[in-house]
Amino acid sequence: MKNETFIKYFHLLPFSGETRSKPFITAFFFLIYVVGVLINSSIITVICLEVQLHKPMYLFICNLSIVDIFYTSVTVPKLLHMLLSGNHIVSSAQCYTQLHFFFTVATAEEILLFVMAYDRYVAICDPLHYHQILCQRNCILITFGIWVVAFLNSSIYVVSALHMSSCHSNIIHQFFCDVKSLTKISCTTMKMFYVVVTSVEILIFGSIPMMGIFVSYARILAIILKMKSKESQKKIVLHLLLPYNCHHYLLWDKLIGVFHTRLF
């Protein structure tokens, strides 16, 4: 019978072996992190300041920017600390806390992408009822519900992970605490844990949102193909793509305008 122990701390190994390029790697991740936070913070600021952007689609874009900030803030600062200090040891409490917040934002992103696809579906396929379906009250409830569901889903993950014991090692070959690395060093409750992972995550928060996104855009595509006017098709495609795929460019233009009016 294997020796099972509850791990009090973990040893993270983000890179295999010793590397002489740690200063370059540190500077690279720091630059990417700062740029990402600044860009997403700018998007949030512009949406909050500009009354014209107080619309459902920009509310969801704002939440997506918040998710992006949280995503990097959960993992990159700790990675930078390890690279600068050389201390790769994290307590179990720190590890599971990081795991909890990481899956919270990951789940929120999956649901949010589905909601954004639904927003485009209603705007194009049912424009007359758009403001009724996605009114301010409903958008606030949807946003609140996304984060509540994401938090509860992440709690299920962490509770499952807390029941795992180690019979191999406390070394995680990753730059943050993730489920795959934790399951590799565990030897108990593996079956229950994988049931939770596959049934809750892959099915409910993976397949269903992906199916909803696919159906939404398939219906939109069907409506576009039925249109005889090329001009109308072009208008619908721009209305579909610009808010989300090109929203950084649009908001950057707004950002320049806002700062220009504030400064000059």
C-alpha positions as CSV (number, residue, x, y, z in Angstrom):
1,M,0.0,0.0,0.0
2,K,1.4,3.4,-1.0
3,N,2.3,6.0,1.6
4,E,-0.4,8.7,1.5
5,T,0.4,12.1,3.0
6,F,-1.4,15.5,3.0
7,I,0.9,18.0,1.3
8,K,1.7,21.1,3.4
9,Y,3.7,22.8,0.7
10,F,4.5,22.5,-3.0
11,H,7.6,23.1,-5.0
12,L,6.8,24.8,-8.3
13,L,9.2,24.2,-11.2
14,P,8.1,26.5,-14.1
15,F,11.2,25.6,-16.2
16,S,13.0,22.4,-16.6
17,G,16.6,22.7,-15.4
18,E,18.6,25.8,-14.8
19,T,18.3,28.6,-17.3
20,R,20.6,31.5,-17.9
21,S,17.9,33.6,-19.5
22,K,15.9,34.2,-16.3
23,P,16.4,38.0,-16.5
24,F,15.1,38.0,-20.1
25,I,12.1,35.8,-19.2
26,T,11.3,37.9,-16.1
27,A,11.4,41.1,-18.2
28,F,9.3,39.5,-20.9
29,F,6.5,38.3,-18.6
30,F,6.6,41.6,-16.6
31,L,6.2,43.6,-19.8
32,I,3.4,41.4,-21.1
33,Y,1.6,41.6,-17.8
34,V,1.9,45.4,-17.5
35,V,0.8,46.0,-21.1
36,G,-2.2,43.6,-20.7
37,V,-3.3,45.2,-17.4
38,L,-3.0,48.7,-18.9
39,I,-4.9,47.9,-22.1
40,N,-7.7,46.2,-20.2
41,S,-7.9,48.9,-17.6
42,S,-8.1,51.5,-20.3
43,I,-11.0,49.6,-21.9
44,I,-12.8,49.5,-18.6
45,T,-12.2,53.2,-18.0
46,V,-13.4,54.2,-21.4
47,I,-16.6,52.2,-21.0
48,C,-17.3,53.7,-17.6
49,L,-16.6,57.3,-18.7
50,E,-18.4,57.2,-22.1
51,V,-22.2,57.3,-21.7
52,Q,-22.6,56.2,-25.3
53,L,-20.9,52.9,-24.4
54,H,-23.3,52.1,-21.6
55,K,-24.9,49.3,-23.7
56,P,-25.2,45.5,-23.1
57,M,-22.4,44.5,-25.4
58,Y,-19.9,46.9,-23.9
59,L,-20.9,45.7,-20.4
60,F,-19.9,42.2,-21.4
61,I,-16.7,43.5,-23.0
62,C,-16.0,45.3,-19.7
63,N,-16.4,42.0,-17.9
64,L,-14.2,40.2,-20.4
65,S,-11.5,42.8,-19.7
66,I,-11.9,42.2,-16.0
67,V,-11.5,38.4,-16.6
68,D,-8.3,39.1,-18.6
69,I,-6.8,41.1,-15.8
70,F,-7.7,38.5,-13.2
71,Y,-6.4,35.7,-15.4
72,T,-2.9,37.2,-15.5
73,S,-2.9,38.6,-12.0
74,V,-3.6,35.1,-10.6
75,T,-0.5,33.5,-12.1
76,V,2.0,36.0,-13.4
77,P,2.9,38.0,-10.2
78,K,3.7,34.7,-8.4
79,L,5.8,33.6,-11.4
80,L,7.8,36.9,-11.3
81,H,8.3,36.5,-7.6
82,M,9.8,33.0,-8.1
83,L,12.0,34.2,-10.9
84,L,13.3,37.1,-8.9
85,S,13.7,35.5,-5.4
86,G,14.5,32.0,-6.4
87,N,11.9,30.7,-3.9
88,H,9.7,28.2,-5.6
89,I,7.9,26.9,-2.5
90,V,4.2,27.7,-2.0
91,S,2.0,26.5,0.9
92,S,-1.0,24.3,0.2
93,A,-3.2,27.3,1.2
94,Q,-1.6,29.5,-1.4
95,C,-1.8,26.8,-4.0
96,Y,-5.5,26.0,-3.5
97,T,-6.3,29.7,-3.3
98,Q,-4.6,30.3,-6.6
99,L,-6.4,27.3,-8.1
100,H,-9.7,28.6,-6.9
101,F,-9.3,32.1,-8.4
102,F,-7.9,30.6,-11.6
103,F,-11.0,28.4,-12.2
104,T,-13.3,31.2,-11.2
105,V,-12.1,33.4,-14.0
106,A,-11.8,30.5,-16.4
107,T,-15.5,29.5,-15.8
108,A,-16.6,33.1,-16.0
109,E,-14.9,33.5,-19.3
110,E,-16.6,30.4,-20.8
111,I,-20.0,31.6,-19.7
112,L,-19.3,35.2,-20.8
113,L,-18.3,34.1,-24.3
114,F,-21.6,32.3,-24.6
115,V,-23.6,35.4,-23.3
116,M,-21.7,37.6,-25.8
117,A,-22.7,35.3,-28.7
118,Y,-26.3,35.3,-27.5
119,D,-26.2,39.1,-27.4
120,R,-25.2,39.2,-31.1
121,Y,-27.8,36.6,-31.9
122,V,-30.6,38.7,-30.3
123,A,-29.3,42.0,-31.8
124,I,-29.3,40.5,-35.4
125,C,-32.1,37.9,-35.3
126,D,-34.5,39.6,-33.0
127,P,-33.6,43.4,-33.0
128,L,-37.1,44.6,-32.1
129,H,-37.0,42.8,-28.7
130,Y,-33.2,43.4,-28.1
131,H,-33.7,46.2,-25.5
132,Q,-36.5,44.3,-23.9
133,I,-34.5,41.0,-23.5
134,L,-31.2,42.6,-22.7
135,C,-32.4,45.6,-20.6
136,Q,-30.2,47.1,-17.9
137,R,-31.8,44.9,-15.1
138,N,-31.4,41.7,-17.0
139,C,-27.8,42.5,-17.9
140,I,-26.9,43.2,-14.3
141,L,-28.6,39.9,-13.2
142,I,-26.7,38.1,-16.0
143,T,-23.4,39.6,-14.9
144,F,-24.0,38.8,-11.3
145,G,-25.1,35.3,-12.1
146,I,-21.9,34.6,-14.2
147,W,-19.6,35.4,-11.3
148,V,-21.7,33.5,-8.7
149,V,-21.8,30.4,-10.9
150,A,-18.1,30.7,-11.6
151,F,-17.3,31.0,-7.9
152,L,-19.5,28.0,-7.0
153,N,-18.0,25.9,-9.7
154,S,-14.5,26.8,-8.6
155,S,-15.4,25.9,-5.1
156,I,-16.4,22.4,-6.3
157,Y,-12.9,22.0,-7.8
158,V,-11.1,23.1,-4.7
159,V,-13.2,20.9,-2.4
160,S,-12.4,17.9,-4.6
161,A,-8.7,18.8,-4.7
162,L,-8.5,19.2,-1.0
163,H,-9.5,15.5,-0.6
164,M,-6.5,14.4,-2.6
165,S,-3.4,13.0,-0.8
166,S,0.1,12.6,-2.2
167,C,1.9,9.4,-2.6
168,H,4.5,10.5,-5.2
169,S,6.0,13.9,-4.7
170,N,5.2,17.5,-3.9
171,I,6.9,18.9,-7.0
172,I,4.7,20.6,-9.6
173,H,6.2,21.0,-13.1
174,Q,4.2,24.1,-13.8
175,F,4.4,27.9,-13.1
176,F,1.1,27.8,-11.1
177,C,-1.1,25.3,-9.3
178,D,-3.3,23.6,-11.8
179,V,-5.5,20.5,-11.7
180,K,-3.5,18.4,-14.1
181,S,-0.3,18.8,-12.1
182,L,-2.1,18.1,-8.8
183,T,-3.7,14.9,-10.0
184,K,-0.3,13.7,-11.2
185,I,1.1,13.7,-7.7
186,S,-2.1,12.4,-6.0
187,C,-3.2,8.8,-5.3
188,T,-6.6,9.1,-3.6
189,T,-10.1,10.0,-4.6
190,M,-8.9,10.2,-8.2
191,K,-12.1,8.6,-9.6
192,M,-14.3,11.0,-7.7
193,F,-12.2,14.0,-8.8
194,Y,-12.2,13.0,-12.4
195,V,-16.0,12.5,-12.3
196,V,-16.3,16.1,-11.1
197,V,-13.9,17.4,-13.7
198,T,-15.5,15.6,-16.7
199,S,-19.2,16.0,-15.7
200,V,-19.2,19.6,-14.4
201,E,-16.4,21.2,-16.4
202,I,-16.2,19.4,-19.8
203,L,-19.9,18.9,-20.2
204,I,-21.7,21.8,-18.4
205,F,-19.1,24.6,-18.7
206,G,-17.4,23.3,-21.9
207,S,-19.7,21.6,-24.3
208,I,-23.0,23.5,-23.5
209,P,-21.5,27.0,-23.9
210,M,-19.7,25.9,-27.0
211,M,-22.9,24.5,-28.5
212,G,-24.7,27.7,-27.6
213,I,-22.1,29.8,-29.4
214,F,-22.2,27.5,-32.4
215,V,-26.0,27.6,-32.7
216,S,-26.1,31.4,-32.2
217,Y,-23.6,32.1,-35.0
218,A,-25.1,29.4,-37.2
219,R,-28.5,31.1,-37.0
220,I,-26.9,34.5,-37.7
221,L,-25.1,33.0,-40.7
222,A,-28.4,31.5,-42.0
223,I,-30.0,34.9,-41.8
224,I,-27.1,36.5,-43.7
225,L,-27.2,34.0,-46.5
226,K,-30.9,34.5,-46.9
227,M,-30.4,38.2,-47.6
228,K,-30.4,39.2,-51.3
229,S,-28.7,42.5,-50.8
230,K,-24.9,42.4,-50.6
231,E,-25.0,45.8,-48.8
232,S,-27.3,44.3,-46.1
233,Q,-25.1,41.3,-45.7
234,K,-22.0,43.5,-45.3
235,K,-23.8,45.7,-42.8
236,I,-24.8,42.6,-40.7
237,V,-21.3,41.2,-40.8
238,L,-19.8,44.4,-39.6
239,H,-22.5,44.7,-36.9
240,L,-21.5,41.2,-35.8
241,L,-17.8,41.4,-35.9
242,L,-16.9,45.0,-34.9
243,P,-18.2,45.0,-31.3
244,Y,-16.2,42.0,-30.2
245,N,-13.5,41.0,-32.6
246,C,-12.4,44.6,-33.2
247,H,-13.5,46.2,-29.9
248,H,-10.0,47.0,-28.9
249,Y,-9.5,49.2,-31.9
250,L,-12.8,50.9,-31.5
251,L,-12.3,51.6,-27.8
252,W,-8.7,52.7,-28.4
253,D,-10.1,55.3,-30.7
254,K,-12.6,56.4,-28.1
255,L,-9.8,56.4,-25.5
256,I,-7.7,58.8,-27.5
257,G,-10.7,61.0,-27.9
258,V,-11.5,61.0,-24.2
259,F,-7.9,61.8,-23.2
260,H,-7.7,64.4,-25.9
261,T,-10.8,66.2,-24.6
262,R,-9.6,65.9,-20.9
263,L,-6.1,67.1,-21.6
264,F,-6.6,69.8,-24.3
